[in-house]
Amino acid sequence: MVETFDMIIAMETWQFQTLKKAFPRYQDKVFLLPLFDTRGGTKLGGFARYNIQDPYGKSLTEFHACFQRIERCIKGMLKRIA
């Protein structure tokens, strides 16, 4: 499957590192979604800047914040590849 896709998107750094290590031949296809955040993650520091955590089991407010960040990142990604 890795060979057939143009891009492989990871939401957390551990996923990003695992994919790059598991598929060294396709490292150029692996991207970290938080790096496309249109806000540049400027309000976020450390772990939160480079990871989009799963909001499962958290409050509705945290779920919406996660969704909005994913949406910003996807828009940033599409803008960059267009």
Rosetta constraint file for C-alpha pairs under 8 A:
AtomPair CA 1 CA 5 HARMONIC 6.70 0.50
AtomPair CA 2 CA 8 HARMONIC 7.61 0.50
AtomPair CA 2 CA 23 HARMONIC 7.94 0.50
AtomPair CA 2 CA 26 HARMONIC 7.42 0.50
AtomPair CA 3 CA 26 HARMONIC 7.35 0.50
AtomPair CA 5 CA 29 HARMONIC 7.92 0.50
AtomPair CA 6 CA 29 HARMONIC 6.17 0.50
AtomPair CA 7 CA 29 HARMONIC 4.73 0.50
AtomPair CA 7 CA 30 HARMONIC 6.08 0.50
AtomPair CA 7 CA 31 HARMONIC 7.15 0.50
AtomPair CA 8 CA 29 HARMONIC 5.70 0.50
AtomPair CA 8 CA 30 HARMONIC 4.73 0.50
AtomPair CA 8 CA 31 HARMONIC 6.15 0.50
AtomPair CA 9 CA 16 HARMONIC 7.83 0.50
AtomPair CA 9 CA 30 HARMONIC 5.97 0.50
AtomPair CA 9 CA 31 HARMONIC 5.00 0.50
AtomPair CA 9 CA 32 HARMONIC 5.87 0.50
AtomPair CA 9 CA 33 HARMONIC 6.02 0.50
AtomPair CA 10 CA 15 HARMONIC 5.64 0.50
AtomPair CA 10 CA 16 HARMONIC 5.28 0.50
AtomPair CA 10 CA 30 HARMONIC 7.30 0.50
AtomPair CA 10 CA 31 HARMONIC 6.14 0.50
AtomPair CA 10 CA 32 HARMONIC 4.95 0.50
AtomPair CA 10 CA 33 HARMONIC 5.89 0.50
AtomPair CA 11 CA 15 HARMONIC 7.01 0.50
AtomPair CA 11 CA 16 HARMONIC 7.55 0.50
AtomPair CA 11 CA 32 HARMONIC 5.98 0.50
AtomPair CA 11 CA 33 HARMONIC 5.34 0.50
AtomPair CA 11 CA 34 HARMONIC 6.60 0.50
AtomPair CA 11 CA 51 HARMONIC 5.92 0.50
AtomPair CA 11 CA 52 HARMONIC 5.37 0.50
AtomPair CA 11 CA 53 HARMONIC 7.59 0.50
AtomPair CA 12 CA 16 HARMONIC 6.41 0.50
AtomPair CA 12 CA 32 HARMONIC 7.00 0.50
AtomPair CA 12 CA 33 HARMONIC 7.89 0.50
AtomPair CA 12 CA 34 HARMONIC 7.88 0.50
AtomPair CA 12 CA 50 HARMONIC 6.68 0.50
AtomPair CA 12 CA 51 HARMONIC 4.28 0.50
AtomPair CA 12 CA 52 HARMONIC 5.81 0.50
AtomPair CA 12 CA 53 HARMONIC 7.12 0.50
AtomPair CA 13 CA 17 HARMONIC 6.06 0.50
AtomPair CA 13 CA 32 HARMONIC 7.05 0.50
AtomPair CA 13 CA 50 HARMONIC 6.49 0.50
AtomPair CA 13 CA 51 HARMONIC 6.08 0.50
AtomPair CA 14 CA 18 HARMONIC 5.98 0.50
AtomPair CA 15 CA 19 HARMONIC 6.07 0.50
AtomPair CA 16 CA 20 HARMONIC 6.25 0.50
AtomPair CA 16 CA 30 HARMONIC 6.84 0.50
AtomPair CA 16 CA 31 HARMONIC 6.93 0.50
AtomPair CA 16 CA 32 HARMONIC 6.19 0.50
AtomPair CA 17 CA 21 HARMONIC 6.09 0.50
AtomPair CA 18 CA 22 HARMONIC 5.95 0.50
AtomPair CA 19 CA 23 HARMONIC 5.89 0.50
AtomPair CA 19 CA 27 HARMONIC 7.78 0.50
AtomPair CA 19 CA 30 HARMONIC 7.14 0.50
AtomPair CA 20 CA 24 HARMONIC 5.44 0.50
AtomPair CA 20 CA 26 HARMONIC 7.31 0.50
AtomPair CA 20 CA 27 HARMONIC 5.11 0.50
AtomPair CA 20 CA 30 HARMONIC 6.72 0.50
AtomPair CA 23 CA 27 HARMONIC 6.51 0.50
AtomPair CA 26 CA 30 HARMONIC 7.21 0.50
AtomPair CA 32 CA 36 HARMONIC 7.71 0.50
AtomPair CA 32 CA 50 HARMONIC 7.74 0.50
AtomPair CA 33 CA 37 HARMONIC 7.45 0.50
AtomPair CA 33 CA 70 HARMONIC 7.88 0.50
AtomPair CA 33 CA 73 HARMONIC 6.15 0.50
AtomPair CA 33 CA 74 HARMONIC 7.44 0.50
AtomPair CA 33 CA 77 HARMONIC 7.72 0.50
AtomPair CA 34 CA 41 HARMONIC 7.64 0.50
AtomPair CA 34 CA 49 HARMONIC 6.94 0.50
AtomPair CA 34 CA 50 HARMONIC 5.50 0.50
AtomPair CA 34 CA 51 HARMONIC 6.12 0.50
AtomPair CA 34 CA 52 HARMONIC 6.60 0.50
AtomPair CA 34 CA 70 HARMONIC 7.81 0.50
AtomPair CA 34 CA 73 HARMONIC 6.10 0.50
AtomPair CA 35 CA 40 HARMONIC 7.01 0.50
AtomPair CA 35 CA 41 HARMONIC 7.75 0.50
AtomPair CA 35 CA 50 HARMONIC 6.77 0.50
AtomPair CA 35 CA 73 HARMONIC 7.41 0.50
AtomPair CA 36 CA 40 HARMONIC 7.13 0.50
AtomPair CA 36 CA 72 HARMONIC 7.76 0.50
AtomPair CA 36 CA 73 HARMONIC 4.73 0.50
AtomPair CA 36 CA 74 HARMONIC 7.04 0.50
AtomPair CA 36 CA 76 HARMONIC 5.05 0.50
AtomPair CA 36 CA 77 HARMONIC 5.31 0.50
AtomPair CA 37 CA 41 HARMONIC 6.22 0.50
AtomPair CA 37 CA 69 HARMONIC 7.07 0.50
AtomPair CA 37 CA 70 HARMONIC 7.92 0.50
AtomPair CA 37 CA 72 HARMONIC 5.57 0.50
AtomPair CA 37 CA 73 HARMONIC 4.11 0.50
AtomPair CA 37 CA 74 HARMONIC 7.70 0.50
AtomPair CA 37 CA 76 HARMONIC 5.94 0.50
AtomPair CA 37 CA 77 HARMONIC 7.96 0.50
AtomPair CA 38 CA 72 HARMONIC 5.75 0.50
AtomPair CA 38 CA 73 HARMONIC 6.22 0.50
AtomPair CA 38 CA 75 HARMONIC 7.56 0.50
AtomPair CA 38 CA 76 HARMONIC 5.32 0.50
AtomPair CA 39 CA 43 HARMONIC 7.98 0.50
AtomPair CA 39 CA 72 HARMONIC 7.85 0.50
AtomPair CA 41 CA 45 HARMONIC 7.42 0.50
AtomPair CA 41 CA 49 HARMONIC 5.32 0.50
AtomPair CA 42 CA 49 HARMONIC 7.79 0.50
AtomPair CA 44 CA 48 HARMONIC 5.78 0.50
AtomPair CA 44 CA 49 HARMONIC 4.90 0.50
AtomPair CA 45 CA 49 HARMONIC 5.09 0.50
AtomPair CA 46 CA 50 HARMONIC 7.22 0.50
AtomPair CA 47 CA 51 HARMONIC 6.12 0.50
AtomPair CA 48 CA 52 HARMONIC 6.77 0.50
AtomPair CA 48 CA 53 HARMONIC 7.84 0.50
AtomPair CA 52 CA 66 HARMONIC 7.10 0.50
AtomPair CA 52 CA 69 HARMONIC 7.99 0.50
AtomPair CA 52 CA 70 HARMONIC 7.71 0.50
AtomPair CA 53 CA 66 HARMONIC 7.59 0.50
AtomPair CA 54 CA 66 HARMONIC 7.73 0.50
AtomPair CA 55 CA 59 HARMONIC 7.72 0.50
AtomPair CA 55 CA 62 HARMONIC 6.32 0.50
AtomPair CA 55 CA 63 HARMONIC 5.25 0.50
AtomPair CA 55 CA 66 HARMONIC 6.78 0.50
AtomPair CA 56 CA 63 HARMONIC 7.63 0.50
AtomPair CA 58 CA 62 HARMONIC 6.29 0.50
AtomPair CA 58 CA 63 HARMONIC 6.88 0.50
AtomPair CA 59 CA 63 HARMONIC 6.33 0.50
AtomPair CA 60 CA 64 HARMONIC 6.18 0.50
AtomPair CA 61 CA 65 HARMONIC 6.20 0.50
AtomPair CA 62 CA 66 HARMONIC 6.12 0.50
AtomPair CA 63 CA 67 HARMONIC 6.19 0.50
AtomPair CA 64 CA 68 HARMONIC 6.08 0.50
AtomPair CA 65 CA 69 HARMONIC 6.20 0.50
AtomPair CA 66 CA 70 HARMONIC 6.19 0.50
AtomPair CA 67 CA 71 HARMONIC 6.12 0.50
AtomPair CA 68 CA 72 HARMONIC 6.19 0.50
AtomPair CA 69 CA 73 HARMONIC 6.13 0.50
AtomPair CA 70 CA 74 HARMONIC 6.11 0.50
AtomPair CA 71 CA 75 HARMONIC 6.17 0.50
AtomPair CA 72 CA 76 HARMONIC 6.09 0.50
AtomPair CA 73 CA 77 HARMONIC 6.04 0.50
AtomPair CA 74 CA 78 HARMONIC 6.09 0.50
AtomPair CA 75 CA 79 HARMONIC 6.08 0.50
AtomPair CA 76 CA 80 HARMONIC 6.15 0.50
AtomPair CA 77 CA 81 HARMONIC 6.29 0.50
AtomPair CA 78 CA 82 HARMONIC 5.94 0.50
